[in-house]
């Protein structure tokens, strides 16, 4: 049996009529950038997330950079974040000239305020950029309480959690600014790169300015910006898939819960936070110490493709070793043992059983 890690073509097949019609219409009208297509897309994202407003961007990384700029983050500032994330989180902070400061994670792989050491309330960070890793949120009430006390802004890197909920509310309207990625492999994916930022109308207007060369109108330039606009072809693809998303997530959750039920005696399965509706961007297990790479090779030989999210924490990568952190013990330990399994909504029962049996066989022998 051959089981790929992702199955993007089936998503297209389910949305084929809508996608093909929309793309044909874009081409017929030569409507490739900005305009009514983008306005409609941003309104749909706002409505789905419950946010006041939305500014689409060319990628999730662009979303993070524009959000940081919209909050005025610059060379003089420090931004708290985590090392257990995709590189773009840290990259965005460094791109605007700020200094990332890495905080260790908790049992849910989220930034853990309890592990902040030697905090000087007279020199708080400008922003906490936290990550909804793997598809669920941290304790946002706790983050908001801390941020309010010390006058810190919050940016939610929700690249992996579109469709997730915190205490019943959709991600996208919970903190100052929320950044999404519509990379093809995300819960809601384009056919290329795309992203978005949601938040208050006042802040989103600033995001719009920075994403479009820093201009307020066609010939009126206010700030140094960049070209970070969404491609209209990507906007209509994401829009077509949005209609199916909640059902896809529902099935995905059922698959992941089944994994957890049947694998919990062999590996450490993901923990769902009591406040969060986990959408499982990826299903990540922690393998017993020293077995991850052997299990990965064993599954490969069985025809099962797996991935590692993420083998090297960003504070250990060459460009970011210069930045500060205190004790990232859990971050560094989990990176050695994590393995992501296929968990897309079209994964058949036979395929699920084959993956589960293969893992059990590996640890039984």
KABELSUL-V585644 format. One record per run of one state. SS is the DSSP state (alpha for helix, beta for strand, coil for the rest). FROM is the first residue (numbers start at 1). LEN is the number of residues. If there is no record, write none. Layout:
((SS:FROM:LEN) (SS:FROM:LEN))
//
This chain:
((coil:1:2) (beta:3:1) (coil:4:4) (alpha:8:22) (coil:30:3) (beta:33:1) (coil:34:2) (alpha:36:14) (coil:50:3) (beta:53:5) (coil:58:2) (alpha:60:11) (coil:71:7) (beta:78:5) (coil:83:4) (alpha:87:9) (coil:96:3) (beta:99:5) (coil:104:1) (beta:105:1) (coil:106:5) (beta:111:1) (coil:112:1) (alpha:113:3) (coil:116:5) (alpha:121:3) (coil:124:3) (beta:127:5) (coil:132:1) (alpha:133:3) (coil:136:4) (alpha:140:11) (coil:151:2) (beta:153:5) (coil:158:7) (beta:165:2) (coil:167:2) (beta:169:2) (coil:171:6) (beta:177:5) (coil:182:13) (beta:195:5) (coil:200:1) (alpha:201:11) (beta:212:1) (coil:213:2) (beta:215:3) (coil:218:2) (beta:220:2) (coil:222:5) (beta:227:1) (coil:228:3) (beta:231:1) (alpha:232:32) (coil:264:4) (beta:268:1) (coil:269:7) (beta:276:2) (coil:278:5) (beta:283:4) (coil:287:5) (alpha:292:10) (coil:302:2) (beta:304:1) (coil:305:2) (beta:307:1) (coil:308:6) (alpha:314:3) (coil:317:1) (alpha:318:3) (coil:321:3) (beta:324:2) (coil:326:3) (alpha:329:6) (coil:335:3) (beta:338:4) (coil:342:7) (alpha:349:16) (coil:365:1))
//
